[in-house]
Amino acid sequence: MMEARASEPAPLTLTYLNGPDVAALALTDDEILGAVEDGLRAQGEGRTVIEPRMHLMPGRDNDGREIRGHFNVLRGYIAPLSLAGVKIVTDYVDNYERGMPSEMGLLNLFDPKTGQPVAIIDAAGLTDMRTGAVTAIGAKYLARKTSRVLGHIGARGTAYWNVRLLDRLFDFAEIRVHSRRPESRERFASRLAKDLGKRVTAVDDWQSCVADADIVVEASRLEQPAPLLQTEWIKRSALVVPYGTMSAVELSLTDIMDKIVVDDWGQCKAGPFGALRAHVEAGKLTETTLHAELGEIVAGKKAGRSRDDETILLWHRGLSLSDIALGAAMLDKAARLGVGQTLRYL
């Protein structure tokens, strides 16, 4: 008798969602917020693994010229989603001069049980959405429910989703925006006004933007740390959300806070970048002075805002878990709508 031949293994494939695919999914505000909040809840419940982000700094090109940019590498695992992920996203401050976005990258998703690649997803639009979602979800738990005025510094890619998703939750009576370049802030305000169906005011300076605002978001793009956001401008009872790569806040900012919340203490306490880097190094922000990680609050393990008069700070460096959670939601919707490409792996 002839010996039975072993069957050929089934081919391994993965899903590829490029930038136009992600746009075609047209995720709703509630879909984005729901996915990211679920990821934060899983983190707070201890059902995730997160590694602090790493940075690749090219330094100089082959001709010895300075390269003004770097790569961020984020890694994590979410047990309820059965997905692990690695995202590589760039930050190149001069790309606007080339007509290119400053942030580009890819999210790679894997089956944690076998290591099989599951998907490759454009990480630029995804990063913008998930960053705005973390800002908004943080405000959901940490800002006064009656917050009516938003002051937003910066018009980078994530800024649009900060304002859009915050307004989804709070329906602001007044939105002020500022960025370094007048044409940038005017264009930003015009886009928001059109999409939100309300007036958005572009202002000329930081103080006019943030003074007396109920929620202050600082998403500037500085080349070097500079204390441009002054502590004295912050309204008592405000929520302040600084998350620039280079710090734009005064060292005294943490002194007026009743609570300080971060997305992940492991990555906030390490590395060369971040809005409160100097505060960590000066001992103003420590494991003792930290109130909670946002996931702990979402999971109900620690309190969010307890009183209307509390002044609270949320510092988020950016979570791989939020990337993975939103990537999973994109994959699910892409499968339902028939969006994306199937690529052969093995």
Residue pairs with C-beta under 8 A, 6 or more apart in sequence:
9 346
11 344
11 345
11 346
12 116
12 117
12 344
12 345
12 346
13 342
13 343
13 344
13 345
14 117
14 118
14 119
14 120
14 342
14 343
14 345
15 118
15 119
15 120
15 331
15 334
15 335
15 340
15 341
15 342
15 343
16 119
16 120
16 121
16 340
16 341
16 342
16 343
17 25
17 119
17 120
17 121
17 122
17 330
17 331
17 334
17 339
17 340
18 122
18 341
19 122
19 124
19 125
21 122
21 334
21 339
21 340
21 341
22 121
22 122
22 125
22 126
22 330
23 125
24 337
24 339
25 330
25 333
25 334
25 337
25 339
27 129
27 329
27 330
27 333
29 164
29 165
29 168
30 168
31 329
31 333
32 129
32 130
32 132
32 133
32 161
32 165
32 326
32 329
33 133
33 136
33 137
33 165
33 168
33 169
34 329
35 133
35 325
35 326
35 328
35 329
36 130
36 133
36 134
36 137
36 322
36 325
36 326
37 133
37 137
37 298
38 80
38 325
39 48
39 78
39 81
39 319
39 321
39 322
39 324
39 325
39 326
40 134
40 137
40 263
40 294
40 295
40 298
40 299
40 319
40 321
40 322
41 295
41 298
41 299
42 48
42 78
42 79
42 80
42 81
42 295
42 321
42 325
43 50
43 264
43 293
43 295
43 299
43 319
43 321
44 293
44 294
44 295
44 296
44 297
44 298
44 299
44 300
44 301
45 295
45 299
47 78
47 79
47 80
48 76
48 77
48 78
48 79
48 321
49 76
49 77
50 75
50 76
50 77
50 264
50 266
50 267
50 319
50 320
50 321
51 74
51 75
51 76
51 320
52 264
52 266
52 267
52 270
52 271
53 72
53 73
53 74
53 75
53 267
53 271
53 317
53 318
53 320
54 72
54 73
55 70
55 71
55 72
55 73
55 271
55 272
55 273
56 70
56 71
56 73
57 70
58 67
58 69
58 70
58 71
59 66
59 67
60 66
60 67
61 67
68 92
68 93
68 94
68 223
69 90
69 91
69 92
69 93
69 94
69 95
69 102
70 90
70 91
71 88
71 89
71 90
71 91
71 105
72 87
72 88
72 89
72 90
72 91
72 105
72 318
73 86
73 87
73 88
74 86
74 87
74 89
74 318
74 319
74 320
74 323
75 84
75 85
75 86
75 87
75 320
76 84
76 85
76 319
76 320
76 321
76 323
76 324
77 83
77 84
77 85
77 112
77 324
78 84
78 321
78 324
78 325
78 328
81 324
81 325
81 328
82 111
82 112
82 113
83 109
83 110
83 111
83 112
83 118
83 324
83 327
83 328
84 109
84 110
84 111
84 112
84 324
85 107
85 108
85 109
85 110
85 320
85 323
85 324
85 327
86 107
86 108
86 110
86 320
87 105
87 106
87 107
87 108
87 123
87 127
87 320
87 323
88 105
88 106
88 108
88 123
89 103
89 104
89 105
89 123
89 124
89 127
90 102
90 103
90 104
90 105
91 102
91 103
91 245
92 100
92 102
92 103
93 102
93 221
93 223
95 101
95 102
96 102
101 124
101 157
102 156
102 157
102 221
103 124
103 127
103 128
103 156
103 157
103 158
104 123
104 124
105 122
105 123
105 124
105 127
106 120
106 121
106 122
106 123
107 119
107 120
107 121
107 122
107 123
107 126
107 323
107 324
107 327
108 117
108 119
108 120
109 117
109 118
109 119
109 120
109 121
109 324
109 327
109 328
109 331
110 116
110 117
110 118
111 118
116 345
117 345
118 331
119 327
119 331
120 343
121 327
121 330
121 331
123 323
124 157
126 323
126 326
126 327
126 330
127 157
127 158
127 318
127 323
128 157
128 158
128 160
128 161
129 161
129 326
130 319
130 322
130 323
130 325
130 326
131 158
131 161
131 162
131 243
131 316
131 318
131 322
132 158
132 160
132 161
132 162
132 163
132 164
132 165
132 166
133 161
133 165
133 322
133 326
134 263
134 294
134 316
134 318
134 319
134 322
135 161
135 162
135 165
135 166
135 217
135 241
135 243
135 314
135 316
136 162
136 165
136 166
136 168
136 169
137 294
137 298
138 239
138 241
138 261
138 294
138 314
138 316
139 147
139 166
139 169
139 170
139 215
139 239
139 241
139 314
140 169
141 294
141 297
141 298
141 304
141 305
142 239
142 259
142 261
142 297
142 304
142 305
142 312
142 314
143 170
143 214
143 215
143 239
143 305
143 312
144 214
144 237
144 239
144 305
144 308
146 214
146 308
147 170
147 172
147 214
147 215
147 239
148 170
148 172
148 173
148 174
148 214
149 172
149 173
149 174
149 175
149 176
149 212
149 213
149 214
149 215
150 163
150 166
150 167
150 170
150 172
150 174
150 175
150 176
150 213
150 214
150 215
150 217
151 176
151 178
151 209
151 210
151 211
151 213
151 215
151 216
151 217
152 159
152 162
152 163
152 175
152 176
152 177
152 178
152 209
152 216
152 217
152 219
153 177
153 178
153 179
153 206
153 209
153 210
153 216
153 217
153 218
153 219
153 220
153 229
153 248
154 178
154 179
154 217
154 218
154 219
154 220
154 221
154 244
155 177
155 179
155 184
155 185
155 187
155 188
156 219
156 221
158 219
159 177
159 179
159 188
159 217
159 219
160 188
160 191
160 192
162 217
162 219
163 175
163 177
163 192
163 196
163 200
163 217
164 192
164 195
164 196
166 172
166 215
166 217
167 175
167 196
167 198
170 215
172 198
174 201
175 192
175 196
175 198
175 199
175 200
175 201
176 200
176 201
176 202
176 203
176 208
176 209
176 210
176 213
177 185
177 188
177 189
177 192
177 200
177 201
177 202
177 203
177 209
178 185
178 202
178 203
178 204
178 205
178 206
178 208
178 209
179 185
179 188
179 220
180 220
180 221
182 202
182 204
185 202
185 203
186 202
188 202
189 200
189 201
189 202
190 200
192 200
193 199
193 200
203 209
206 228
206 229
206 230
206 233
207 230
207 233
210 216
210 218
210 229
210 233
210 234
211 233
211 235
212 235
213 235
213 238
214 235
214 237
214 238
214 239
215 238
215 239
215 241
216 229
216 234
216 238
216 239
216 240
216 241
217 241
217 242
217 243
218 229
218 240
218 241
218 242
218 243
218 244
218 248
218 249
218 275
219 243
219 244
220 228
220 244
220 246
220 248
221 244
221 245
221 246
222 228
222 244
222 245
222 246
222 247
222 248
223 246
224 246
225 246
225 247
225 248
225 277
225 278
226 246
226 247
226 248
227 247
227 248
227 249
227 250
227 251
228 248
229 242
229 248
229 249
229 250
229 253
230 250
231 249
231 250
231 252
231 253
231 255
231 256
234 240
234 253
234 256
234 311
235 311
236 309
236 311
237 308
237 309
237 310
237 311
238 311
238 312
239 312
239 313
239 314
240 253
240 257
240 311
240 312
240 313
240 314
241 313
241 314
241 315
241 316
242 248
242 249
242 253
242 275
242 276
242 313
242 315
243 274
243 275
243 315
243 316
243 317
243 318
244 275
245 273
245 274
246 273
247 274
247 275
247 276
247 277
247 278
248 275
249 275
249 276
251 278
251 279
251 282
251 284
253 279
253 313
254 260
254 276
254 279
254 284
254 285
254 289
254 313
255 284
256 311
257 311
257 312
257 313
258 310
258 311
258 312
259 291
259 292
259 305
259 310
259 312
259 313
260 285
260 289
260 290
260 291
260 312
260 313
260 315
261 290
261 291
261 292
261 293
261 294
261 297
261 312
261 313
261 314
261 315
262 268
262 290
262 293
262 294
262 314
262 315
262 316
262 317
263 293
263 294
263 295
263 315
263 316
263 317
263 318
263 319
264 293
264 317
264 319
265 287
265 290
265 293
267 317
268 274
268 276
268 280
268 285
268 315
268 317
269 280
269 287
271 277
274 280
274 315
274 317
275 315
276 285
276 315
279 285
280 286
291 302
292 301
292 302
292 303
294 314
294 316
296 302
297 303
297 304
305 312
333 339
334 340
